[in-house]
Amino acid sequence: MVIYIWVNERLFTNVQQPIRPGVVGIRKMTEKQGRGAQTREGILVEAERLFYAEGFDRTSMRDIATACGCSQGNIYNHFHSKEEVLYVVCLNEMQRLISMLEPLENDDNTSPVEQLRAFIERHVEHTLAPPKGELLHFDIELRHLSPPHQAEIIKLRDAYDRILRKIIRRGVDAGLFGKVDEKLANYAIASIIVRARFWYSLQGELSLTELSNGILKFLLNGLKPGVKNRQQVKMA
């Protein structure tokens, strides 16, 4: 592009200036970026569904591309490998869950019973609420990740364990829960919630709230202190 500049009443030409996109060009760039983000999200949604339904080993990049209605090359524009797709699926899932639970970690104002209720409700919602909640969790498919990616997911899983154990510890210290093995209680609670996806149906008799309350009641009967040091734990 040639522009003209007046300097000391002399005309200089052939001064080159970078061409900037006009309004239409900017709009097209924005639309392209938007489509790219949508494509990436669509790939993750379909990959998660296929990994859950077919398993990681039996799902190919071609299967994911077919489900997304795009070419394999398009998928490789966003991800280097199928392993990276799985990593991002697991990472997104765990980050969403931890963001829901983090406010409970250092809550010293709410009763540990109510903290445990909130923890269960949020994890149940994350796992089972429509549309079908999160399909992958904890160690499921973790073995397929590279060591660096495994380490990142395990770090988030450890954050989940840390939050839950703090709630249990506060309940024990307050005399609301009996003295229990925190690690064992942590794994038991997580397993009860995660395993619910294999039998729970949104069209069944229990609502998500009723399911959460049922799990809480069951756990409190196991966590409440013994006869010699028992306090009445009120259920709302």
LUMGU-129681 format. One line per field, with one value per atom (N, C-alpha, C): atom name; x, z, y. Coordinates in pm, 1 decimal, padded with zeros to 6 digits. Each point is the difference from the previous one (the first is absolute). Example, Ala and Ser with C-alpha at 12.3 -4.5 7.8 and 13.67 -1.06 7.14 Angstrom:
! residues 2
atom <- c(N_CA_C_N_CA_C)
xx <- c(01319.0_-00089.0_00090.0_-00035.0_00082.0_-00077.0)
zz <- c(00780.0_00000.0_00000.0_-00072.0_00006.0_00073.0)
yy <- c(-00569.0_00119.0_00120.0_00105.0_00119.0_00109.0)
! end
This chain:
! residues 236
atom <- c(N_CA_C_N_CA_C_N_CA_C_N_CA_C_N_CA_C_N_CA_C_N_CA_C_N_CA_C_N_CA_C_N_CA_C_N_CA_C_N_CA_C_N_CA_C_N_CA_C_N_CA_C_N_CA_C_N_CA_C_N_CA_C_N_CA_C_N_CA_C_N_CA_C_N_CA_C_N_CA_C_N_CA_C_N_CA_C_N_CA_C_N_CA_C_N_CA_C_N_CA_C_N_CA_C_N_CA_C_N_CA_C_N_CA_C_N_CA_C_N_CA_C_N_CA_C_N_CA_C_N_CA_C_N_CA_C_N_CA_C_N_CA_C_N_CA_C_N_CA_C_N_CA_C_N_CA_C_N_CA_C_N_CA_C_N_CA_C_N_CA_C_N_CA_C_N_CA_C_N_CA_C_N_CA_C_N_CA_C_N_CA_C_N_CA_C_N_CA_C_N_CA_C_N_CA_C_N_CA_C_N_CA_C_N_CA_C_N_CA_C_N_CA_C_N_CA_C_N_CA_C_N_CA_C_N_CA_C_N_CA_C_N_CA_C_N_CA_C_N_CA_C_N_CA_C_N_CA_C_N_CA_C_N_CA_C_N_CA_C_N_CA_C_N_CA_C_N_CA_C_N_CA_C_N_CA_C_N_CA_C_N_CA_C_N_CA_C_N_CA_C_N_CA_C_N_CA_C_N_CA_C_N_CA_C_N_CA_C_N_CA_C_N_CA_C_N_CA_C_N_CA_C_N_CA_C_N_CA_C_N_CA_C_N_CA_C_N_CA_C_N_CA_C_N_CA_C_N_CA_C_N_CA_C_N_CA_C_N_CA_C_N_CA_C_N_CA_C_N_CA_C_N_CA_C_N_CA_C_N_CA_C_N_CA_C_N_CA_C_N_CA_C_N_CA_C_N_CA_C_N_CA_C_N_CA_C_N_CA_C_N_CA_C_N_CA_C_N_CA_C_N_CA_C_N_CA_C_N_CA_C_N_CA_C_N_CA_C_N_CA_C_N_CA_C_N_CA_C_N_CA_C_N_CA_C_N_CA_C_N_CA_C_N_CA_C_N_CA_C_N_CA_C_N_CA_C_N_CA_C_N_CA_C_N_CA_C_N_CA_C_N_CA_C_N_CA_C_N_CA_C_N_CA_C_N_CA_C_N_CA_C_N_CA_C_N_CA_C_N_CA_C_N_CA_C_N_CA_C_N_CA_C_N_CA_C_N_CA_C_N_CA_C_N_CA_C_N_CA_C_N_CA_C_N_CA_C_N_CA_C_N_CA_C_N_CA_C_N_CA_C_N_CA_C_N_CA_C_N_CA_C_N_CA_C_N_CA_C_N_CA_C_N_CA_C_N_CA_C_N_CA_C_N_CA_C_N_CA_C_N_CA_C_N_CA_C_N_CA_C_N_CA_C_N_CA_C_N_CA_C_N_CA_C_N_CA_C_N_CA_C_N_CA_C_N_CA_C_N_CA_C_N_CA_C_N_CA_C_N_CA_C_N_CA_C_N_CA_C_N_CA_C_N_CA_C_N_CA_C_N_CA_C_N_CA_C_N_CA_C_N_CA_C_N_CA_C_N_CA_C_N_CA_C_N_CA_C_N_CA_C_N_CA_C_N_CA_C_N_CA_C_N_CA_C_N_CA_C_N_CA_C_N_CA_C_N_CA_C_N_CA_C_N_CA_C_N_CA_C_N_CA_C_N_CA_C_N_CA_C_N_CA_C_N_CA_C_N_CA_C_N_CA_C_N_CA_C_N_CA_C_N_CA_C_N_CA_C_N_CA_C_N_CA_C_N_CA_C_N_CA_C_N_CA_C_N_CA_C_N_CA_C_N_CA_C)
xx <- c(00085.7_-00085.7_00089.2_-00018.8_00080.9_-00075.1_00066.7_-00062.3_00087.5_-00055.6_00071.5_00012.4_00122.1_00025.0_00063.4_-00056.1_00057.9_00098.3_00126.1_00102.7_00075.9_-00003.5_00066.9_-00036.8_-00129.2_-00057.2_00052.7_00064.2_00044.9_-00084.3_-00027.0_-00084.6_00086.3_-00018.8_00072.3_-00100.0_00037.5_-00086.2_00071.3_-00073.4_00053.7_00035.9_-00066.6_00015.9_-00098.1_00051.1_-00084.9_-00056.0_-00127.1_-00066.3_-00075.4_00009.6_-00071.1_-00148.7_-00055.4_-00143.0_-00076.1_-00092.6_-00080.3_-00136.2_-00054.3_-00130.6_-00108.2_-00091.6_-00112.3_-00103.9_-00116.4_-00106.3_-00042.2_-00014.5_-00041.3_00106.0_00127.4_00108.3_00005.4_-00016.6_00000.6_-00115.5_-00117.7_-00116.1_00025.8_00062.3_00028.2_00099.8_00102.2_00097.8_-00066.9_-00088.8_-00069.9_-00089.4_-00071.4_-00087.5_00081.2_00117.2_00085.1_00048.9_00040.7_00044.8_-00113.8_-00121.5_-00115.8_-00030.4_00007.5_-00023.8_00105.4_00125.3_00106.6_-00026.0_-00046.1_-00030.6_-00115.6_-00102.4_-00114.1_00041.6_00087.8_00046.7_00076.5_00087.0_00078.4_-00092.6_-00098.2_-00093.8_-00082.3_-00041.0_-00076.6_00080.3_00128.1_00087.8_00006.7_00014.6_00010.5_-00129.4_-00113.6_-00129.5_-00017.5_00026.2_-00018.0_00104.1_00122.2_00104.8_-00034.5_-00048.7_-00038.0_-00110.1_-00098.0_-00110.6_00050.8_00088.1_00052.1_00092.6_00084.6_00089.5_-00080.8_-00111.3_-00083.7_-00074.7_-00053.4_-00082.6_00083.5_00112.6_00078.6_00132.4_00045.4_00131.9_00105.2_00107.4_00105.3_00064.7_00031.9_00069.9_-00081.9_-00131.4_-00085.3_-00051.0_00038.7_-00039.1_00118.1_-00020.1_00107.1_-00024.8_00101.7_-00016.0_-00100.9_-00005.4_-00098.8_-00141.0_-00019.5_-00131.2_-00041.4_00094.8_-00029.2_-00033.2_00077.9_-00024.8_-00137.6_-00036.5_-00131.4_-00111.6_00016.2_-00101.7_-00012.3_00111.9_-00000.4_-00040.3_-00002.0_-00030.8_00111.8_00124.3_00114.4_00107.1_00109.1_00108.6_00095.7_00078.4_00100.9_00101.1_00029.4_00094.0_-00046.7_-00131.6_-00055.2_00024.6_-00011.1_00025.0_00146.6_00088.9_00143.0_00039.1_-00087.1_00024.9_-00012.1_-00074.2_-00025.3_00075.4_00025.3_00063.9_00107.6_00110.6_00110.0_-00027.3_-00080.7_-00021.2_-00130.1_-00041.1_-00119.3_00023.9_00122.0_00034.1_-00019.4_00033.8_-00018.4_-00148.4_-00081.2_-00144.9_-00051.2_00041.2_-00041.9_00046.5_00122.2_00054.4_-00084.1_-00034.6_-00077.5_-00141.0_-00058.7_-00131.5_00006.1_00099.2_00014.2_00033.5_00085.7_00039.9_-00120.1_-00079.3_-00118.0_-00097.6_-00018.3_-00093.4_00044.0_00126.2_00049.4_00003.3_00034.8_00003.3_-00139.4_-00100.5_-00137.3_-00043.6_00032.3_-00039.5_00069.3_00129.5_00074.2_-00050.3_-00033.7_-00050.5_-00131.1_-00078.7_-00125.5_00024.1_00108.8_00025.2_00093.9_00080.4_00101.9_-00052.8_-00119.2_-00048.3_-00017.2_-00008.1_-00021.1_00130.3_00112.3_00126.9_00033.8_-00014.7_00039.3_-00119.1_-00116.2_-00121.7_-00005.3_00028.1_-00002.2_-00127.7_-00093.5_-00121.8_-00121.8_00004.2_-00114.2_00021.8_-00107.8_00008.8_00061.5_00089.2_00057.3_-00106.3_-00113.2_-00108.3_-00052.7_-00019.8_-00048.8_00107.1_00125.9_00108.2_00001.0_-00018.6_-00003.7_-00120.7_-00112.8_-00119.0_00028.7_00060.2_00030.2_00099.5_00098.5_00100.4_-00066.9_-00087.0_-00069.1_-00091.1_-00077.7_-00093.1_00073.3_00112.5_00073.2_00066.0_00052.2_00061.1_-00107.1_-00113.0_-00109.7_-00049.6_-00017.2_-00045.3_00100.4_00126.3_00106.0_00000.3_-00028.2_00009.3_-00126.1_-00117.6_-00124.3_-00098.4_00016.8_-00097.5_00003.5_-00115.3_-00002.3_00077.8_00062.6_00000.6_00103.1_-00044.3_00073.5_00127.2_00017.7_00113.9_00132.6_00098.1_00133.1_00013.6_00055.8_00002.9_00128.7_00104.1_00126.9_00034.4_00074.0_00031.9_00115.5_00077.4_00107.7_00086.3_00009.7_00095.7_-00051.3_-00126.6_-00052.5_00076.6_00062.0_00078.5_00130.1_00029.7_00121.2_00126.1_-00006.4_00117.2_00041.4_-00089.5_00031.6_00074.9_00012.1_00065.7_00150.9_00071.9_00145.2_00032.1_00118.4_00035.2_-00019.2_00041.3_-00023.4_-00148.9_-00080.4_-00143.6_-00065.6_00045.5_-00049.8_00025.2_00119.5_00037.6_-00093.3_-00040.6_-00089.0_-00138.9_-00051.0_-00132.3_00004.0_00106.0_00013.8_00009.1_00062.8_00009.1_-00139.8_-00087.9_-00137.3_-00079.2_00024.9_-00066.3_00041.2_00126.9_00048.0_-00068.0_-00030.4_-00071.4_-00140.0_-00065.6_-00131.7_00010.7_00097.6_00018.0_00028.3_00081.6_00036.9_-00121.9_-00086.4_-00120.2_-00092.0_-00023.0_-00090.3_00056.2_00129.1_00059.2_-00003.5_00011.3_-00010.5_-00139.7_-00101.2_-00137.8_-00017.5_00050.9_-00010.8_00072.8_00118.9_00079.3_-00071.6_-00060.3_-00073.1_-00118.8_-00065.4_-00112.2_00043.7_00114.9_00053.9_00037.9_00068.0_00043.5_-00118.2_-00111.8_-00118.7_-00084.1_00038.6_-00075.8_-00124.2_-00013.9_-00116.4_00021.5_00124.6_00035.3_00086.1_-00011.7_00087.0_00140.5_00093.7_00137.2_00007.7_00032.1_00004.9_00132.7_00032.1_00115.8_-00038.2_00058.7_-00038.7_00019.4_00108.3_00028.7_-00104.6_-00033.8_-00100.2_-00136.8_-00037.2_-00128.5_-00005.9_00110.6_00008.6_-00026.2_00068.0_-00015.9_-00141.2_-00056.6_-00134.6_-00103.3_00009.8_-00095.6_00011.1_00122.9_00020.1_-00053.0_00024.2_-00043.9_-00151.8_-00066.7_-00146.8_-00058.0_00054.9_-00052.1_00032.0_00125.0_00041.3_-00074.7_-00017.0_-00067.6_-00148.1_-00056.8_-00142.4_-00032.5_00098.2_-00027.4_-00033.7_00036.6_-00025.4_-00140.9_-00069.4_-00134.4_-00104.8_00042.8_-00097.5_-00056.9_-00130.6_-00067.1_-00080.9_00009.7_-00077.4_-00149.5_-00035.9_-00141.2_-00046.4_00088.1_-00033.2_-00077.3_-00009.9_-00081.5_00067.0_00132.2_00071.8_00041.1_-00021.9_00055.9_00145.7_00074.2_00139.5_00009.9_-00093.7_-00000.3_-00026.8_-00096.5_-00030.6_00117.6_00067.1_00117.6_00109.0_00026.2_00102.9_-00033.4_-00126.9_-00041.6_00012.2_-00031.7_00010.7_00144.3_00090.1_00142.6_00049.5_-00041.0_00042.5_-00049.3_-00126.1_-00056.3_00073.1_00026.9_00072.6_00139.0_00067.9_00135.4_00000.2_-00096.0_-00003.5_-00024.7_-00077.0_-00021.9_00130.0_00088.8_00128.6_00105.7_-00017.3_00100.4_-00029.2_-00125.7_-00033.0_00071.1_00028.1_00077.8_-00073.1_00076.1_-00056.1_-00088.9_-00058.2_-00098.3_00056.8_00124.9_00057.6_00022.8_00012.0_00030.3_-00090.6_-00128.4_-00091.0_-00069.9_-00004.2_-00078.6_-00105.2_-00115.3_-00107.1_00034.6_00004.0_00026.0_-00133.7_-00038.9_-00130.4_00005.5_-00099.1_-00013.7_-00106.8_00034.4_-00097.7_-00106.2)
zz <- c(00000.0_00000.0_00000.0_-00093.0_-00010.2_00064.2_00089.6_00060.9_-00027.4_00017.5_-00028.3_00127.8_00027.2_00121.5_-00038.3_00051.4_-00023.3_00111.7_-00036.0_00097.2_-00055.7_00074.4_-00045.3_-00143.9_-00029.1_-00128.9_-00114.6_00032.3_-00104.8_00006.4_-00112.0_-00009.2_-00008.4_00096.5_-00002.3_-00028.7_-00088.1_-00032.2_00033.4_-00021.0_00022.8_00146.0_00091.3_00141.5_00033.1_00036.6_00021.1_00142.2_00010.5_00130.4_00005.5_00113.1_00009.6_-00024.8_-00073.5_-00028.7_00117.3_00055.2_00110.5_-00051.4_00057.1_-00047.5_00029.1_-00094.2_00021.5_00088.3_00009.7_00086.3_-00042.0_-00130.8_-00049.8_00032.2_-00018.9_00028.7_00146.3_00087.5_00143.9_00037.2_-00061.0_00029.2_-00041.2_-00116.8_-00047.0_00091.8_00046.1_00091.5_00129.8_00052.6_00124.5_-00016.6_-00114.0_-00025.3_-00009.8_-00063.7_-00013.7_00135.8_00085.8_00133.9_00079.7_-00016.3_00070.1_-00043.3_-00132.1_-00050.6_00051.4_00011.8_00051.2_00142.9_00082.9_00139.4_00008.4_-00085.7_-00000.8_-00045.1_-00100.7_-00048.9_00108.6_00070.2_00107.3_00109.1_00039.3_00103.5_-00048.6_-00127.1_-00055.3_-00002.1_-00031.8_00000.5_00139.9_00100.8_00137.8_00045.9_-00038.0_00038.9_-00060.5_-00129.7_-00067.2_00045.5_00022.8_00046.6_00137.4_00089.0_00133.5_-00008.1_-00085.2_-00015.9_-00052.4_-00099.0_-00058.9_00096.0_00071.4_00096.0_00105.9_00042.5_00102.3_-00055.9_-00120.9_-00057.8_-00053.8_-00063.8_-00068.3_00068.9_00085.2_00059.9_-00083.0_00064.5_-00068.8_-00110.4_00029.9_-00097.5_-00126.3_00015.1_-00114.6_-00074.1_00046.4_-00067.6_-00079.0_-00128.3_-00085.1_-00029.6_-00050.2_-00041.0_-00114.6_-00082.9_-00108.3_00057.6_00106.6_00064.9_00052.3_00063.0_00054.8_-00112.7_-00109.1_-00114.0_-00060.1_-00013.1_-00055.1_00088.6_00131.2_00093.3_-00004.7_-00027.7_-00005.6_-00137.5_-00099.9_-00135.3_-00061.7_00034.7_-00055.2_-00040.3_-00056.2_-00041.9_00116.2_-00010.9_00101.7_00005.6_-00117.2_-00004.5_00083.0_00002.2_00079.6_00148.6_00041.6_00140.5_00034.2_-00092.0_00024.8_-00002.7_-00050.3_00009.3_00143.8_00081.0_00138.6_00101.6_-00033.8_00093.6_-00072.2_00069.2_-00061.4_-00007.1_00092.6_00006.5_00072.2_-00008.4_00072.7_00150.4_00041.2_00142.3_00051.0_-00082.7_00041.3_00010.5_-00088.7_00008.5_00134.2_00035.8_00127.5_00117.2_-00007.9_00107.8_00020.6_-00107.9_00011.8_00051.9_-00043.4_00050.6_00151.8_00046.5_00143.7_00076.0_-00058.5_00064.6_00018.5_-00105.0_00008.9_00104.9_00002.3_00096.5_00143.0_00027.7_00136.3_00041.3_-00091.4_00032.5_00032.5_-00074.0_00029.1_00137.3_00030.9_00129.0_00114.9_-00011.4_00107.3_00020.5_-00107.6_00013.3_00078.1_-00007.8_00074.6_00148.1_00029.7_00136.8_00078.6_-00067.7_00066.1_00111.8_-00015.7_00108.6_00133.0_-00002.2_00123.1_00073.4_-00066.2_00057.2_00131.6_00006.4_00119.5_00065.7_-00010.1_00059.4_00148.1_00085.1_00144.6_00065.3_-00079.7_00055.1_-00010.7_-00093.1_-00022.7_00071.7_00046.5_00065.7_-00094.8_00049.7_-00084.5_-00063.3_00068.5_-00058.5_-00125.7_00007.2_-00116.5_-00108.6_00040.5_-00098.3_-00075.4_00074.2_-00063.7_-00092.1_00043.4_-00084.9_-00131.3_00011.7_-00119.1_-00090.2_00060.0_-00077.6_-00081.9_00065.7_-00068.3_-00109.5_00030.9_-00098.5_-00124.2_00019.9_-00113.8_-00083.9_00067.5_-00076.2_-00073.2_00064.4_-00065.1_-00121.2_00016.6_-00112.3_-00114.6_00033.4_-00100.9_-00075.8_00072.2_-00058.3_-00074.2_00051.2_-00050.7_-00061.5_00025.7_-00052.0_-00152.2_-00064.3_-00145.8_-00048.2_-00119.8_-00085.5_00044.8_00062.3_00043.9_00078.3_00051.3_00085.8_-00063.8_00082.0_-00048.4_-00012.1_-00109.3_-00028.6_00043.8_00021.0_00041.7_00137.8_00077.1_00133.1_00060.8_00082.9_00077.5_-00083.2_00038.0_-00064.0_-00129.2_-00036.1_-00123.7_-00117.5_-00080.0_-00117.6_00034.7_00127.8_00038.1_-00047.8_-00007.7_-00040.3_-00144.0_-00079.3_-00139.8_-00017.9_00106.3_-00010.8_00016.4_-00060.7_00015.9_00144.2_00050.5_00138.9_00035.5_-00085.3_00035.8_00010.3_-00090.4_00004.1_00118.8_00030.5_00118.7_00124.8_00008.1_00117.4_00018.9_-00109.8_00008.8_00049.4_-00049.1_00042.5_00145.3_00037.1_00137.7_00096.4_-00043.0_00083.6_00031.6_-00098.8_00021.5_00083.5_-00022.2_00081.0_00146.0_00022.9_00136.8_00064.1_-00081.0_00052.4_00046.0_-00077.3_00038.7_00134.9_00012.2_00124.0_00117.5_-00023.0_00107.1_00053.3_-00090.4_00040.7_00082.8_-00047.0_00070.2_00136.0_00007.2_00127.7_00102.2_-00045.5_00092.7_00060.0_-00081.8_00050.3_00103.9_-00031.4_00093.5_00130.1_-00011.8_00119.2_00086.7_-00063.2_00078.2_00071.8_-00066.7_00063.9_00119.1_-00013.5_00110.9_00116.3_-00031.4_00104.5_00073.8_-00071.6_00061.4_00074.7_-00007.0_00066.7_-00075.9_-00123.9_-00081.3_-00074.3_-00028.6_-00063.1_00097.8_-00007.2_00081.9_-00056.7_00075.9_-00047.0_-00108.0_-00120.1_-00113.8_-00071.8_-00082.1_-00087.8_-00112.0_00000.1_-00096.5_-00144.0_-00024.7_-00135.3_-00045.9_00087.6_-00034.1_-00020.3_00089.5_-00012.6_-00129.2_-00033.9_-00123.3_-00122.3_-00008.0_-00115.5_-00005.9_00116.5_00003.4_-00051.8_00045.0_-00042.5_-00150.2_-00048.7_-00143.1_-00083.3_00045.9_-00075.1_-00006.5_00111.3_00002.0_-00105.7_-00007.4_-00095.1_-00143.4_-00024.7_-00136.5_-00051.0_00086.0_-00042.7_-00027.8_00051.7_-00021.7_-00147.8_-00079.6_-00142.8_-00070.1_00061.0_-00064.1_00026.2_00098.4_00028.2_00006.8_00021.4_00016.1_-00134.8_00000.0_-00120.0_00035.7_-00083.6_00022.6_-00011.8_-00066.8_-00014.6_00111.2_00095.4_00108.6_00111.7_00113.4_00111.7_00077.1_00002.0_00080.6_-00082.0_00056.9_-00059.5_00044.2_-00061.1_00040.0_00145.3_00042.8_00139.4_00095.1_-00034.6_00084.4_00004.7_-00112.5_-00003.0_00090.4_-00009.3_00083.2_00148.0_00035.3_00140.2_00049.6_-00087.4_00038.1_00026.1_-00086.1_00019.6_00129.4_00024.8_00122.1_00124.2_00000.1_00116.3_00025.0_-00106.9_00011.8_00058.6_-00047.6_00047.5_00145.2_00036.7_00137.3_00099.7_-00038.6_00089.0_00023.5_-00100.3_00015.5_00061.8_-00013.2_00049.2_00139.8_00044.3_00127.4_00114.8_00108.9_00110.3_00071.3_00075.8_00071.8_00115.1_00068.8_00105.0_00111.2_00037.5_00113.0_-00030.4_-00127.7_-00035.1_-00113.2_00008.9_-00110.4_00016.6_-00106.8_-00006.2_-00107.5_00022.3_-00097.6_-00125.7_-00113.6_-00127.3_-00068.2_-00012.6_-00055.7_-00152.1_-00057.7_-00144.8_-00039.0_-00092.2_-00043.4_-00085.9)
yy <- c(-00118.8_00118.8_00123.7_00091.9_00121.6_00114.4_00073.0_00116.8_00120.6_00116.8_00124.0_00080.5_00048.7_00076.3_00133.6_00108.7_00132.5_00030.2_00021.8_00036.5_00119.6_00111.2_00122.3_00034.1_-00010.5_00035.3_-00085.7_-00114.2_-00091.0_-00126.3_-00057.0_-00118.0_-00125.0_-00089.9_-00126.9_-00111.2_-00088.6_-00112.9_-00129.9_-00109.6_-00134.4_-00025.8_00068.5_-00031.2_-00111.6_-00115.6_-00116.7_-00002.1_-00033.0_-00010.0_-00131.7_-00071.4_-00128.1_00017.3_-00094.0_00004.0_-00061.1_00074.2_-00049.3_-00045.0_-00104.3_-00046.6_00102.2_00014.3_00089.1_-00064.6_00064.4_-00051.1_-00139.6_-00020.9_-00131.1_-00104.2_00038.5_-00093.5_-00037.5_00099.9_-00026.8_-00091.5_00025.5_-00083.0_-00144.2_-00018.5_-00135.5_-00069.6_00075.8_-00058.9_-00042.1_00085.5_-00030.8_-00121.8_-00005.5_-00114.1_-00128.4_00008.0_-00118.1_-00047.3_00096.4_-00036.2_-00061.9_00055.9_-00054.2_-00141.2_-00023.8_-00135.3_-00095.9_00049.1_-00085.1_-00042.9_00095.4_-00031.6_-00098.6_00021.7_-00090.7_-00139.2_-00005.5_-00129.3_-00074.0_00069.9_-00061.8_-00053.2_00080.2_-00043.4_-00118.8_00003.7_-00111.3_-00128.8_00011.2_-00117.5_-00059.8_00085.4_-00048.3_-00066.8_00057.9_-00057.5_-00138.7_-00012.1_-00128.7_-00101.7_00045.6_-00091.0_-00055.5_00085.1_-00045.0_-00105.2_00025.3_-00095.0_-00134.1_00003.9_-00123.5_-00074.0_00073.6_-00064.5_-00074.2_00060.3_-00062.6_-00120.8_00014.5_-00106.1_-00115.9_00031.1_-00102.8_-00031.6_00090.3_-00016.7_00071.9_00038.5_00075.2_-00082.7_-00125.5_-00084.5_-00022.7_-00014.1_-00033.4_00123.5_00117.0_00123.6_00054.0_00022.9_00052.7_00147.3_00065.5_00139.7_00009.5_-00103.6_-00001.8_-00004.9_-00079.1_-00006.9_00137.6_00068.9_00132.9_00096.7_-00007.1_00088.4_-00025.4_-00126.8_-00034.9_00053.6_-00015.2_00048.9_00151.7_00067.2_00146.7_00052.8_-00088.9_00044.3_00081.3_-00035.0_00072.1_-00100.9_00048.2_-00087.9_-00024.7_-00107.4_-00026.0_00114.2_00055.7_00111.5_00117.4_00021.4_00109.4_-00024.1_-00124.7_-00032.0_00023.9_-00038.0_00019.4_00147.6_00084.4_00143.9_00048.8_-00075.6_00039.9_-00085.5_-00126.1_-00092.5_-00080.4_-00023.2_-00073.7_-00149.6_-00050.8_-00144.2_-00031.0_-00125.4_-00044.3_00008.9_-00026.0_00009.7_00142.3_00097.7_00139.2_00034.3_-00056.6_00021.2_-00052.3_-00121.0_-00058.8_00085.4_00048.6_00083.2_00125.4_00068.5_00123.7_-00029.6_-00112.6_-00039.9_-00019.0_-00075.8_-00025.5_00128.0_00081.9_00125.2_00091.9_00017.3_00086.3_-00050.5_-00131.2_-00058.8_00027.9_-00027.1_00016.6_00146.6_00087.6_00142.4_00052.4_-00045.5_00042.1_-00049.1_-00124.0_-00055.4_00072.8_00021.0_00066.3_00142.3_00069.4_00137.2_00003.2_-00107.1_-00007.9_-00029.5_-00070.9_-00045.3_00090.9_00078.3_00082.2_00090.0_00061.9_00087.1_-00072.0_-00132.6_-00076.1_-00029.5_00018.3_-00046.5_00068.7_00129.6_00074.2_00069.5_-00061.7_00055.4_-00037.3_00097.7_-00024.2_00051.1_00048.2_00059.5_-00090.9_-00094.6_-00088.3_-00132.7_-00060.0_-00130.1_-00103.2_-00085.8_-00105.3_-00089.6_-00017.0_-00079.9_00067.9_00131.7_00073.7_00008.2_00005.4_-00002.0_-00132.9_-00108.8_-00131.4_-00010.9_00056.0_00000.2_00074.4_00118.6_00079.8_-00072.3_-00064.3_-00074.3_-00109.9_-00076.9_-00109.9_00054.1_00103.3_00056.1_00049.5_00068.2_00056.3_-00108.8_-00102.3_-00109.0_-00080.7_-00023.6_-00071.9_00078.4_00130.1_00083.0_-00005.4_00010.9_-00003.9_-00132.5_-00107.4_-00133.6_-00041.7_00039.0_-00057.6_00098.5_00129.8_00096.0_00003.0_00022.3_00007.0_00122.1_-00007.0_-00118.7_-00102.2_-00105.8_-00118.3_00028.6_00118.9_00027.2_-00036.7_-00022.6_-00034.1_-00151.5_-00045.4_-00142.9_-00068.2_00076.1_-00058.3_00054.0_-00077.6_00049.2_-00076.7_00069.1_-00057.9_-00094.1_-00126.9_-00089.6_-00062.4_00024.3_-00056.6_00059.7_-00084.5_00037.9_00073.1_00017.9_00072.6_-00071.5_-00131.0_-00078.3_00028.0_00057.8_00027.7_00132.0_00077.5_00129.7_-00013.0_00091.3_00004.2_00039.3_-00034.3_00033.8_00147.4_00095.5_00141.1_00034.0_-00054.7_00026.7_-00070.2_-00120.2_-00068.8_00083.9_00056.8_00079.1_00119.0_00064.1_00115.4_-00040.3_-00112.3_-00046.0_-00046.3_-00069.5_-00047.4_00117.9_00107.9_00119.7_00054.0_-00000.6_00045.8_-00100.4_-00127.9_-00102.2_00013.9_00031.9_00020.8_00120.8_00101.4_00117.2_-00039.9_-00086.3_-00052.7_-00071.6_-00088.8_-00075.7_00093.5_00101.1_00092.9_00074.5_00045.6_00073.6_-00088.9_-00121.7_-00090.8_-00039.5_-00025.7_-00040.9_00113.0_00123.2_00113.0_00007.1_-00026.5_00000.1_-00110.4_-00118.4_-00112.5_00031.9_00058.5_00032.5_00102.9_00099.7_00100.8_-00063.0_-00095.6_-00068.2_-00083.0_-00065.8_-00079.9_00091.2_00110.6_00093.2_00062.1_00018.1_00059.8_-00103.1_-00126.6_-00104.6_-00042.5_00046.2_-00035.9_-00131.2_-00032.0_-00126.9_-00079.2_-00131.1_-00082.9_-00001.6_-00053.0_-00009.7_-00107.2_00043.8_-00091.8_00017.0_-00096.7_00010.4_00096.8_00118.8_00103.7_-00046.3_-00069.5_-00046.7_-00100.2_-00093.9_-00101.2_00064.4_00092.7_00068.8_00080.3_00064.0_00078.6_-00087.3_-00113.9_-00088.2_-00058.0_-00030.7_-00057.8_00099.6_00125.5_00102.5_00025.2_00014.9_00024.5_-00115.8_-00121.9_-00118.2_-00010.1_00030.1_-00005.7_00093.9_00120.1_00099.2_-00039.7_-00039.2_-00033.8_-00122.7_-00099.8_-00123.1_00021.9_00107.6_00026.4_00016.3_00041.2_00019.2_-00130.9_-00113.1_-00128.5_-00052.4_00057.0_-00049.2_00110.6_00124.2_00107.9_00043.0_00027.6_00050.0_00123.6_00102.2_00121.7_-00025.9_-00110.3_-00036.0_-00094.2_-00027.8_-00091.2_00067.9_-00069.3_00048.0_00113.0_00003.2_00098.1_00121.5_00117.9_00121.1_00010.6_00091.0_00017.9_00045.7_00084.1_00046.2_-00115.3_-00084.9_-00116.0_-00096.9_-00016.1_-00086.5_00055.7_00129.6_00062.9_-00013.4_00024.1_-00012.3_-00143.8_-00095.4_-00140.2_-00040.2_00046.4_-00029.4_00063.3_00125.6_00068.9_-00073.3_-00039.4_-00069.7_-00131.2_-00072.1_-00126.4_00022.5_00103.7_00028.1_00046.1_00084.2_00050.3_-00112.3_-00098.0_-00114.4_-00075.9_00005.1_-00066.8_00089.3_00132.7_00093.3_00053.9_-00007.9_00062.7_-00070.9_00072.9_-00056.2_-00112.5_-00078.9_-00113.6_00042.6_-00097.7_00025.6_00086.4_-00020.6_00072.2_00147.8_00033.8_00138.7_00046.2_-00033.6_00026.9_00133.8_00073.8_00122.1_-00019.7_00057.8_-00014.4_00078.7_-00068.0_00065.2_00022.2_00123.8_00031.7_-00000.2_-00061.9_-00000.6_00100.3_00089.7_00099.8_-00066.3)
! end
